[in-house]
Amino acid sequence: MYIAIINIHGLVRSNNIEMGRDADTGGQTRYVVDLVKELSTREDVEIDLFTRKIGDKRLSKDYNKQIEEIGGNARIVRLPCGGVKYIRKEKLWPHVDEFVDSLIEFFRSEKRVPDIIHGHYADGGYIATEIASYFHTPLVFTGHSLGRNKLDYLKSTGVSDERIEDYYSMSSRIVQEERTIRKADMVITSTNYEREELYSSYKNRDLERFVVVPPGLDLDKFFPYYHYEIQDPSVTEEQKLAQFTMMKELQRFFTVPDKPIIMALCRPEARKNIDLLIEIYGKSKDLQAIANLAIFAGIRDDINTMEEGEKQVLTDMLLLMDRYDLYGKMAIPKHHNPERDVPELYRIVAMKRGVFVSAAALENFGLTFIEASAVGLPFVGTDKGGVQDIRKNCDSGVLVDISKPKAIHDAIHKILTDSELWDSLSQHGVERIRQVYNWQTHCDTYLAQLKRVMEEHKVKKTPDARYERSMAKRMSSLKYLLVSDIDNTLTGDADSVEELKKLLEEYRDTVGFGVATGRNVDSAKEILETYGFPQPDVLITSVGSEVFYGENLIADKGWSHFIRRRWHPRRIREALSGFGALELQPEEGSQRDFKVSYNVLDNSDMDSLMQKIKDALGKTKSSWHLVLSHDRFLDILPYRASKGTAVKYIAWKWHIDLKAVVTAGDSGNDADMMIKPLKGIVVANHEPALDSLRSMKNLYFAERSYAGGVIEGLRKFGVFPS
């Protein structure tokens, strides 16, 4: 089984994960890497974890390696997306289609397609959904956190709608989550709460496709705290050094370092409510008397260089520390190694009979609660969210209503002062975490569910053998690809239309059929159906500004991403609004995202008008090109968009030799699809503008008109037998 796992944001590598370095490198990153590591030990599984290739000088060169091996049958594969700089996940949305194209190119170069594809978070889910559509592959989705829940939280804290959209790209996220949930063969959640409650606001939720699979934990790393006391020989020198180093780090903050520790470990995010925990501790002389407070809020060098939200949280922490005069009682270390030091921090706090606390109002899952419990450190957390499952399964902590500070205070105080309760919670955590949250059990369940999904997916395939193969396999199997204009090239003569239709059906296994037209996709589909042509493999529509595939008309969003550079249609319309000789075409479908279309009024001086149009557009700071047809219709397109460029893009994307592509047309608008190394057919009823191309050896000027000329040319080029 070949599994493709997609997790594009954050800093992803197999070792020394920089947990907490930023808001995007947290529990999700740890989960996918640990999942891949465990799967890599299975002989019957191959896994590629796909993430973003980052060449940022501020970061380790590890993130710029295209391939990172993990054992013998697993890899981290890094592909380009959104440049080389490291950017937060919300800024990746404009670039996700670039990742889709890079991933398709990777699979084509590897000459293999995954048996199943698993997307993580909304961005990975979007990419996985696109790839599953192209390759007809079963789709699995894990949300980790969800846009609708975050939207509710942000609104409840007073964040403006404008800020939510500008900073978080929330509408894009929610739309894609809904789409992925609708199309997924299986949605994996970590807890029942996530399945029943967090997804309840999504209209496409179908609980029959939801499966709860609790994640695992590296239990060799998170061994119980008392292994130091019994001098366990398996404890390494590196682990001993890490503990010694972190103890020294904490001691420099505390006046009385021997007291128990109230510990918090999280990213510096407002929703983690770090300020609430500091206020509870700062106002409580009882807690200050019996315990110190240690907060590990990410990794930082200079607060001023951090993201605005993180900067605010850390600044508030320092101000609260000063307000309550917690010097000597509160530690806020700047650095820790997430891979090496975090297990030791839990163990240090457990050895001092302290407590782990998260004041976040909602935890989708709660990886830190599992980590703390595994070493024997009791916890206090919210009574809402995935922690409920951990409490139910392990009985290793106390849940409270986070909106009631006194309840948090009392729970912390009770655990710190009740030795029997502390011992009971600690023992339960050590024992039961190992029974429920281990990677072997997780992967056994995960693989069993994947096999079930694959079997069900086979049953759901259409019985029509011609369409049973995915579009990607179809494109890669072609010996030739015909891309023809429609009007007056395919159409115009009923007898030759019937002749061409029969040949396309007869040679369908080796000859692909595509059209390139000025019509929009709906109009193109309608006229092809009217004439009874088979469903094209590819449709290039709206003068080359849109590309679609197959009977389901899958839009090529990579093409849209490619042509959108410096395209500003609103500026174009404003610049030409005062031209009396132009009127925007009013017909439905005439105006497209990447095409602005005008009618040119009769009796216009075309040379003068075109020059004035170019002068006006030159001031828009847009990149464009003009297509004038019959001196009556003017299309303005992105400068990269054309029929010819689209044909070459399709050939590149699907590894089709350009010499195997044959185009056909009748007008000057078709000329750019007839440039070497493409082969071109010019039908006999062509416009005079194409006569200037007669010297080109890659073209064939047919003696027959319309579809008959297309057939004649295809025989000439050896696509059909003579």
Secondary structure by P-SEA (a helix, b strand, c coil): cbbbbbbcccccccccccccccccccaaaaaaaaaaaaaaacccbbbbbbbbbbbccccccccccccccccccccbbbbbcccccccccccccccaaaaaaaaaaaaaaacccccbbbbccaaaaaaaaaaaaaabbbbbbbccccaaaaaaaaaaacccaaaaaaccaaaaaaaaaaaaaaaccbbbbccccccccccccccccccccbbbbbbcccccccccccccccccccccaaaaaaaaaaaaaaaaacccccccccccccccccccaaaaaaaaaaacaaaaacbbbbbbcccccccccccaaaaaaaaaaaaaaaaacccccccccccccccccaaaaaaaaaaabbbbbbccccccccaaaaaaaaaccccccccccaaaaaaaacccccccccccaaaaaaaaaaaaccaaaaaaaaaaaaccccccccaaaaaaaaaaaaaaaaaaaaaaccccccccccaaaaaaaccbbbbbbccccccccaaaaaaaaaaaaaacccbbbbbbccccaaaaaaaaaaaccccccccccccccbbbbccccccaaaaaaaacccccaaaaaaaaccccccccccccccccccbbbbbbbcccaaaaaaaaaaaaaaaccccbbbbbccccbbbbccccccaaaaaaaaaaaaccccccbbbbbccccccccccccbbbbbcccccccccccccccccccccccaaaaaaaaaaaaccccc
